[in-house]
Amino acid sequence: MTLILQKIVAKSLWKISFGLLLWLLASPAFSVTVEGLYSAGVAVKDQSSAQMMKAKKVGLSQVLVKVTGQTKSLNNPRIRTALVEADDYLQRFSFTTQLADGKPQAVIELAFDALQVNRLIAESGLPIWGTDRAAILVWLVEDTQGTRQIVSDDSHPMVAQIMQQAEQRGMPLLWPLLDLEDQVAINAGALWGLFRDTIKSASSRYQADAVLVGRMFQDSQNLWRVEWNFWLDEVEQQWSSEGTDLAILIDPLQDRLSSSLVAKFALATAIKRSINDDSKSAILRVDQVTQFEDYAELRAMLQGIAGIQRVQLRSASGATLEFRIFARSHLAQVKSVVDLKRRLKPVDKMDAKEGADSSPLWHYQWN
């Protein structure tokens, strides 16, 4: 059971029981609640003041990249100033020892204050990429002297690099089981040839929000080349990279992936809205809310979304509740995040109009 989970999801980012996993695979999308976005571990030589100061700055940098989804956020003037004052955002720290290449390595574990970090990001005019994140299914094919095979084992250097850097970005990845069902549904040749219908059919069992196909080979001069095809919302992106260092090949991959995901799911923080401006709000209708505990959980879930400014109960009719959602971010981005919530199953994919104010109606069923 543990092996199955390890092969599907990089478990260091989140914890999922097998029963919950089966339930998720039957759900409309396999979004993941990512843990540890506001924490970082930094290797240090000793516990001197100089090492501590450097580690805190590096740790805060790692957190900001995870929460904004962008390495370029570190170039923001407000962010650069904050990095010098990393102590102001630190909640707690501790020292531990980990093995690195078989040798003990001192590591400082840093936990930063989420509210303070989010406030910093908002003041910097940058978006916040929340903890509910879309999952990407990765199909990776390697061509070795004309022989092609699908690889997903983290002992493979490319897989290990992708997983390591995805963890640093807080980016959920799914890896195919490559079990009998996968072997019947798809082979390396279909992936190499980018047979889209076959790829889509084989990927459907994993219910991922996006699909990434990588095709890699190494030439006679030991130069690696990887071609990437990425599908999100039926839109395809293509790019390639080459070099002798696998890490160099993965950096642009992570930048491209996070850029696409941030554009859709990260919540803008610089938009000013009046809480009384109904034309800039949406109606959220949820069916089958039968218990008060469900109502409380639903309301808390909505209020926990960074892009939502206020939640107001509009009406209750039997097991159907309607809320008015006041957003501090773009409504389309807020809805993308709401769609990731596993307990909300969309009833109608198309927004309707409600009342004289023409607010969009988002319709879900509570699971």
C-alpha positions as a Python dict, from the first residue, in 0.01 Angstrom:
ca = {
    (1, 'M'): (0, 0, 0),
    (2, 'T'): (278, 243, 94),
    (3, 'L'): (463, 165, -228),
    (4, 'I'): (154, 248, -432),
    (5, 'L'): (116, 585, -264),
    (6, 'Q'): (485, 665, -307),
    (7, 'K'): (464, 595, -678),
    (8, 'I'): (155, 810, -726),
    (9, 'V'): (238, 1111, -515),
    (10, 'A'): (556, 1258, -365),
    (11, 'K'): (445, 1184, -8),
    (12, 'S'): (676, 1436, 157),
    (13, 'L'): (432, 1711, 54),
    (14, 'W'): (110, 1557, 179),
    (15, 'K'): (-38, 1251, 344),
    (16, 'I'): (-322, 1052, 187),
    (17, 'S'): (-469, 728, 312),
    (18, 'F'): (-537, 453, 61),
    (19, 'G'): (-912, 469, 116),
    (20, 'L'): (-912, 844, 64),
    (21, 'L'): (-698, 795, -246),
    (22, 'L'): (-957, 566, -402),
    (23, 'W'): (-1227, 822, -325),
    (24, 'L'): (-1018, 1097, -482),
    (25, 'L'): (-958, 896, -799),
    (26, 'A'): (-1335, 882, -843),
    (27, 'S'): (-1370, 1258, -791),
    (28, 'P'): (-1380, 1523, -1064),
    (29, 'A'): (-1021, 1634, -994),
    (30, 'F'): (-729, 1517, -783),
    (31, 'S'): (-638, 1845, -616),
    (32, 'V'): (-408, 1824, -317),
    (33, 'T'): (-379, 2022, 5),
    (34, 'V'): (-7, 2093, 26),
    (35, 'E'): (155, 2105, 367),
    (36, 'G'): (471, 2285, 472),
    (37, 'L'): (441, 2589, 248),
    (38, 'Y'): (557, 2815, 529),
    (39, 'S'): (840, 2590, 646),
    (40, 'A'): (1192, 2531, 516),
    (41, 'G'): (1497, 2324, 599),
    (42, 'V'): (1839, 2474, 531),
    (43, 'A'): (2175, 2300, 566),
    (44, 'V'): (2426, 2484, 787),
    (45, 'K'): (2794, 2435, 869),
    (46, 'D'): (2751, 2536, 1234),
    (47, 'Q'): (2528, 2733, 1468),
    (48, 'S'): (2718, 3062, 1441),
    (49, 'S'): (2533, 3393, 1403),
    (50, 'A'): (2653, 3430, 1045),
    (51, 'Q'): (2525, 3085, 949),
    (52, 'M'): (2195, 3147, 1127),
    (53, 'M'): (2138, 3480, 952),
    (54, 'K'): (2216, 3330, 612),
    (55, 'A'): (1993, 3027, 675),
    (56, 'K'): (1695, 3241, 780),
    (57, 'K'): (1725, 3448, 462),
    (58, 'V'): (1749, 3136, 246),
    (59, 'G'): (1456, 2977, 430),
    (60, 'L'): (1231, 3280, 387),
    (61, 'S'): (1328, 3291, 18),
    (62, 'Q'): (1220, 2928, -21),
    (63, 'V'): (887, 2997, 149),
    (64, 'L'): (817, 3303, -66),
    (65, 'V'): (885, 3106, -384),
    (66, 'K'): (647, 2831, -270),
    (67, 'V'): (368, 3069, -169),
    (68, 'T'): (391, 3299, -472),
    (69, 'G'): (490, 3022, -714),
    (70, 'Q'): (745, 3252, -874),
    (71, 'T'): (1123, 3276, -834),
    (72, 'K'): (1103, 3626, -981),
    (73, 'S'): (912, 3736, -671),
    (74, 'L'): (1250, 3754, -495),
    (75, 'N'): (1340, 4050, -720),
    (76, 'N'): (1052, 4257, -579),
    (77, 'P'): (1196, 4558, -384),
    (78, 'R'): (965, 4500, -85),
    (79, 'I'): (1061, 4133, -78),
    (80, 'R'): (1433, 4211, -97),
    (81, 'T'): (1399, 4438, 206),
    (82, 'A'): (1208, 4172, 399),
    (83, 'L'): (1473, 3907, 332),
    (84, 'V'): (1724, 4118, 524),
    (85, 'E'): (1476, 4120, 815),
    (86, 'A'): (1384, 3749, 798),
    (87, 'D'): (1371, 3730, 1180),
    (88, 'D'): (1056, 3944, 1173),
    (89, 'Y'): (869, 3664, 994),
    (90, 'L'): (1016, 3368, 1182),
    (91, 'Q'): (790, 3180, 1421),
    (92, 'R'): (1026, 2912, 1550),
    (93, 'F'): (1332, 2710, 1455),
    (94, 'S'): (1515, 2397, 1561),
    (95, 'F'): (1824, 2203, 1465),
    (96, 'T'): (1835, 1849, 1335),
    (97, 'T'): (2075, 1617, 1157),
    (98, 'Q'): (2009, 1454, 821),
    (99, 'L'): (2211, 1226, 599),
    (100, 'A'): (2351, 1382, 280),
    (101, 'D'): (2544, 1144, 53),
    (102, 'G'): (2576, 908, 348),
    (103, 'K'): (2724, 1174, 575),
    (104, 'P'): (2554, 1358, 864),
    (105, 'Q'): (2452, 1715, 780),
    (106, 'A'): (2332, 1979, 1026),
    (107, 'V'): (2000, 2135, 919),
    (108, 'I'): (1802, 2420, 1068),
    (109, 'E'): (1425, 2370, 1044),
    (110, 'L'): (1247, 2705, 1007),
    (111, 'A'): (876, 2778, 1048),
    (112, 'F'): (754, 3121, 934),
    (113, 'D'): (434, 3300, 1033),
    (114, 'A'): (177, 3244, 757),
    (115, 'L'): (-19, 3564, 828),
    (116, 'Q'): (295, 3775, 828),
    (117, 'V'): (422, 3618, 508),
    (118, 'N'): (87, 3663, 335),
    (119, 'R'): (74, 4024, 445),
    (120, 'L'): (423, 4078, 302),
    (121, 'I'): (319, 3924, -29),
    (122, 'A'): (4, 4138, -43),
    (123, 'E'): (203, 4454, 34),
    (124, 'S'): (436, 4357, -249),
    (125, 'G'): (144, 4335, -492),
    (126, 'L'): (210, 3968, -562),
    (127, 'P'): (-43, 3683, -585),
    (128, 'I'): (-82, 3413, -321),
    (129, 'W'): (-90, 3053, -437),
    (130, 'G'): (-296, 2877, -170),
    (131, 'T'): (-257, 2536, -11),
    (132, 'D'): (-519, 2369, -236),
    (133, 'R'): (-325, 2303, -552),
    (134, 'A'): (-397, 2135, -882),
    (135, 'A'): (-218, 1804, -935),
    (136, 'I'): (-15, 1728, -1247),
    (137, 'L'): (13, 1377, -1389),
    (138, 'V'): (363, 1317, -1528),
    (139, 'W'): (435, 1072, -1809),
    (140, 'L'): (810, 1055, -1873),
    (141, 'V'): (957, 849, -2158),
    (142, 'E'): (1328, 779, -2206),
    (143, 'D'): (1479, 677, -2539),
    (144, 'T'): (1802, 479, -2497),
    (145, 'Q'): (1956, 394, -2833),
    (146, 'G'): (1615, 345, -2990),
    (147, 'T'): (1461, 157, -2697),
    (148, 'R'): (1187, 356, -2527),
    (149, 'Q'): (1044, 304, -2181),
    (150, 'I'): (819, 489, -1940),
    (151, 'V'): (1005, 584, -1622),
    (152, 'S'): (854, 685, -1288),
    (153, 'D'): (1089, 535, -1029),
    (154, 'D'): (1256, 801, -815),
    (155, 'S'): (1586, 615, -850),
    (156, 'H'): (1598, 753, -1205),
    (157, 'P'): (1800, 1080, -1196),
    (158, 'M'): (1548, 1279, -1402),
    (159, 'V'): (1253, 1161, -1192),
    (160, 'A'): (1447, 1239, -873),
    (161, 'Q'): (1529, 1590, -997),
    (162, 'I'): (1169, 1659, -1098),
    (163, 'M'): (1037, 1540, -761),
    (164, 'Q'): (1296, 1732, -562),
    (165, 'Q'): (1234, 2062, -736),
    (166, 'A'): (857, 2014, -736),
    (167, 'E'): (875, 1972, -359),
    (168, 'Q'): (1075, 2295, -333),
    (169, 'R'): (796, 2470, -523),
    (170, 'G'): (512, 2300, -335),
    (171, 'M'): (389, 2158, -665),
    (172, 'P'): (183, 1835, -643),
    (173, 'L'): (283, 1571, -897),
    (174, 'L'): (120, 1237, -971),
    (175, 'W'): (320, 950, -1120),
    (176, 'P'): (153, 661, -1305),
    (177, 'L'): (146, 323, -1134),
    (178, 'L'): (256, 149, -1455),
    (179, 'D'): (49, -148, -1346),
    (180, 'L'): (-142, -383, -1575),
    (181, 'E'): (-417, -129, -1635),
    (182, 'D'): (-164, 132, -1748),
    (183, 'Q'): (21, -121, -1962),
    (184, 'V'): (-301, -208, -2144),
    (185, 'A'): (-403, 157, -2183),
    (186, 'I'): (-77, 306, -2310),
    (187, 'N'): (282, 230, -2408),
    (188, 'A'): (602, 429, -2456),
    (189, 'G'): (545, 453, -2832),
    (190, 'A'): (208, 624, -2789),
    (191, 'L'): (360, 876, -2551),
    (192, 'W'): (660, 938, -2776),
    (193, 'G'): (426, 991, -3070),
    (194, 'L'): (200, 1218, -2862),
    (195, 'F'): (-115, 1025, -2950),
    (196, 'R'): (-344, 1262, -2764),
    (197, 'D'): (-658, 1051, -2749),
    (198, 'T'): (-461, 756, -2607),
    (199, 'I'): (-283, 979, -2355),
    (200, 'K'): (-610, 1140, -2247),
    (201, 'S'): (-779, 802, -2207),
    (202, 'A'): (-490, 651, -2009),
    (203, 'S'): (-466, 959, -1787),
    (204, 'S'): (-836, 968, -1702),
    (205, 'R'): (-805, 711, -1420),
    (206, 'Y'): (-582, 951, -1224),
    (207, 'Q'): (-828, 1245, -1248),
    (208, 'A'): (-543, 1496, -1259),
    (209, 'D'): (-602, 1864, -1329),
    (210, 'A'): (-320, 1876, -1584),
    (211, 'V'): (-101, 1633, -1778),
    (212, 'L'): (270, 1665, -1854),
    (213, 'V'): (448, 1444, -2107),
    (214, 'G'): (828, 1448, -2118),
    (215, 'R'): (1034, 1275, -2388),
    (216, 'M'): (1405, 1250, -2315),
    (217, 'F'): (1715, 1107, -2477),
    (218, 'Q'): (2092, 1140, -2450),
    (219, 'D'): (2308, 1181, -2761),
    (220, 'S'): (2653, 1040, -2832),
    (221, 'Q'): (2815, 1336, -2658),
    (222, 'N'): (2618, 1276, -2337),
    (223, 'L'): (2400, 1579, -2402),
    (224, 'W'): (2049, 1540, -2261),
    (225, 'R'): (1750, 1673, -2453),
    (226, 'V'): (1396, 1678, -2317),
    (227, 'E'): (1081, 1784, -2502),
    (228, 'W'): (779, 1876, -2289),
    (229, 'N'): (408, 1889, -2372),
    (230, 'F'): (175, 2026, -2105),
    (231, 'W'): (-204, 2025, -2111),
    (232, 'L'): (-407, 2246, -1874),
    (233, 'D'): (-774, 2321, -1949),
    (234, 'E'): (-737, 2161, -2294),
    (235, 'V'): (-471, 2419, -2382),
    (236, 'E'): (-137, 2273, -2487),
    (237, 'Q'): (204, 2425, -2422),
    (238, 'Q'): (528, 2295, -2572),
    (239, 'W'): (892, 2362, -2496),
    (240, 'S'): (1226, 2184, -2489),
    (241, 'S'): (1557, 2202, -2306),
    (242, 'E'): (1898, 2046, -2343),
    (243, 'G'): (2224, 2025, -2150),
    (244, 'T'): (2459, 1800, -1958),
    (245, 'D'): (2319, 1887, -1614),
    (246, 'L'): (1976, 1745, -1532),
    (247, 'A'): (1914, 2020, -1275),
    (248, 'I'): (1953, 2282, -1548),
    (249, 'L'): (1691, 2101, -1754),
    (250, 'I'): (1441, 2094, -1468),
    (251, 'D'): (1466, 2462, -1369),
    (252, 'P'): (1288, 2593, -1681),
    (253, 'L'): (1035, 2311, -1648),
    (254, 'Q'): (936, 2418, -1297),
    (255, 'D'): (922, 2783, -1402),
    (256, 'R'): (690, 2707, -1694),
    (257, 'L'): (462, 2481, -1490),
    (258, 'S'): (432, 2717, -1195),
    (259, 'S'): (375, 3015, -1425),
    (260, 'S'): (76, 2841, -1587),
    (261, 'L'): (-68, 2722, -1256),
    (262, 'V'): (-21, 3056, -1082),
    (263, 'A'): (-197, 3236, -1368),
    (264, 'K'): (-504, 3017, -1315),
    (265, 'F'): (-510, 2945, -942),
    (266, 'A'): (-306, 3208, -753),
    (267, 'L'): (-516, 3482, -599),
    (268, 'A'): (-437, 3845, -670),
    (269, 'T'): (-393, 4052, -354),
    (270, 'A'): (-374, 4405, -496),
    (271, 'I'): (-739, 4438, -603),
    (272, 'K'): (-942, 4680, -390),
    (273, 'R'): (-1310, 4596, -356),
    (274, 'S'): (-1594, 4740, -155),
    (275, 'I'): (-1769, 4479, 55),
    (276, 'N'): (-2097, 4646, -40),
    (277, 'D'): (-2035, 4621, -415),
    (278, 'D'): (-2263, 4330, -510),
    (279, 'S'): (-2171, 4357, -879),
    (280, 'K'): (-1823, 4230, -785),
    (281, 'S'): (-1944, 3927, -595),
    (282, 'A'): (-2080, 3581, -675),
    (283, 'I'): (-2360, 3358, -547),
    (284, 'L'): (-2248, 3015, -428),
    (285, 'R'): (-2525, 2753, -415),
    (286, 'V'): (-2450, 2423, -238),
    (287, 'D'): (-2691, 2128, -230),
    (288, 'Q'): (-2710, 1842, 22),
    (289, 'V'): (-2585, 2035, 325),
    (290, 'T'): (-2785, 1834, 577),
    (291, 'Q'): (-2601, 1886, 907),
    (292, 'F'): (-2501, 2197, 1099),
    (293, 'E'): (-2147, 2057, 1110),
    (294, 'D'): (-2145, 2055, 729),
    (295, 'Y'): (-2255, 2418, 725),
    (296, 'A'): (-1981, 2513, 970),
    (297, 'E'): (-1716, 2326, 772),
    (298, 'L'): (-1834, 2476, 444),
    (299, 'R'): (-1834, 2831, 578),
    (300, 'A'): (-1488, 2786, 734),
    (301, 'M'): (-1358, 2639, 406),
    (302, 'L'): (-1479, 2940, 210),
    (303, 'Q'): (-1349, 3191, 462),
    (304, 'G'): (-1011, 3020, 448),
    (305, 'I'): (-962, 3100, 79),
    (306, 'A'): (-719, 3390, 56),
    (307, 'G'): (-903, 3554, -235),
    (308, 'I'): (-1237, 3571, -51),
    (309, 'Q'): (-1290, 3885, 152),
    (310, 'R'): (-1623, 3797, 313),
    (311, 'V'): (-1884, 3519, 311),
    (312, 'Q'): (-2251, 3602, 375),
    (313, 'L'): (-2529, 3344, 409),
    (314, 'R'): (-2794, 3454, 159),
    (315, 'S'): (-3065, 3190, 196),
    (316, 'A'): (-3135, 2838, 323),
    (317, 'S'): (-3397, 2612, 171),
    (318, 'G'): (-3398, 2256, 300),
    (319, 'A'): (-3055, 2110, 231),
    (320, 'T'): (-2960, 2386, -15),
    (321, 'L'): (-2765, 2690, 102),
    (322, 'E'): (-2677, 3003, -88),
    (323, 'F'): (-2388, 3230, 6),
    (324, 'R'): (-2280, 3561, -137),
    (325, 'I'): (-1905, 3561, -189),
    (326, 'F'): (-1723, 3896, -179),
    (327, 'A'): (-1382, 3858, -345),
    (328, 'R'): (-1064, 4053, -296),
    (329, 'S'): (-922, 3876, -602),
    (330, 'H'): (-1055, 3817, -954),
    (331, 'L'): (-1375, 3613, -945),
    (332, 'A'): (-1248, 3371, -1210),
    (333, 'Q'): (-941, 3291, -1000),
    (334, 'V'): (-1148, 3250, -685),
    (335, 'K'): (-1377, 3007, -865),
    (336, 'S'): (-1075, 2807, -987),
    (337, 'V'): (-970, 2762, -624),
    (338, 'V'): (-1324, 2676, -512),
    (339, 'D'): (-1336, 2412, -786),
    (340, 'L'): (-1033, 2244, -628),
    (341, 'K'): (-1217, 2180, -301),
    (342, 'R'): (-1276, 1806, -288),
    (343, 'R'): (-1598, 1832, -88),
    (344, 'L'): (-1760, 2053, -351),
    (345, 'K'): (-1874, 1871, -664),
    (346, 'P'): (-1973, 2106, -950),
    (347, 'V'): (-2336, 2067, -1058),
    (348, 'D'): (-2329, 2305, -1352),
    (349, 'K'): (-2004, 2393, -1526),
    (350, 'M'): (-2145, 2708, -1679),
    (351, 'D'): (-2204, 3017, -1466),
    (352, 'A'): (-2566, 3134, -1462),
    (353, 'K'): (-2704, 3478, -1384),
    (354, 'E'): (-2887, 3543, -1062),
    (355, 'G'): (-3119, 3835, -989),
    (356, 'A'): (-3104, 4193, -1105),
    (357, 'D'): (-2740, 4239, -1010),
    (358, 'S'): (-2633, 3968, -1261),
    (359, 'S'): (-2391, 3809, -1015),
    (360, 'P'): (-2255, 3477, -1139),
    (361, 'L'): (-2409, 3167, -982),
    (362, 'W'): (-2172, 2886, -886),
    (363, 'H'): (-2359, 2561, -819),
    (364, 'Y'): (-2212, 2268, -623),
    (365, 'Q'): (-2310, 1958, -431),
    (366, 'W'): (-2164, 1886, -87),
    (367, 'N'): (-1983, 1551, -66),
}
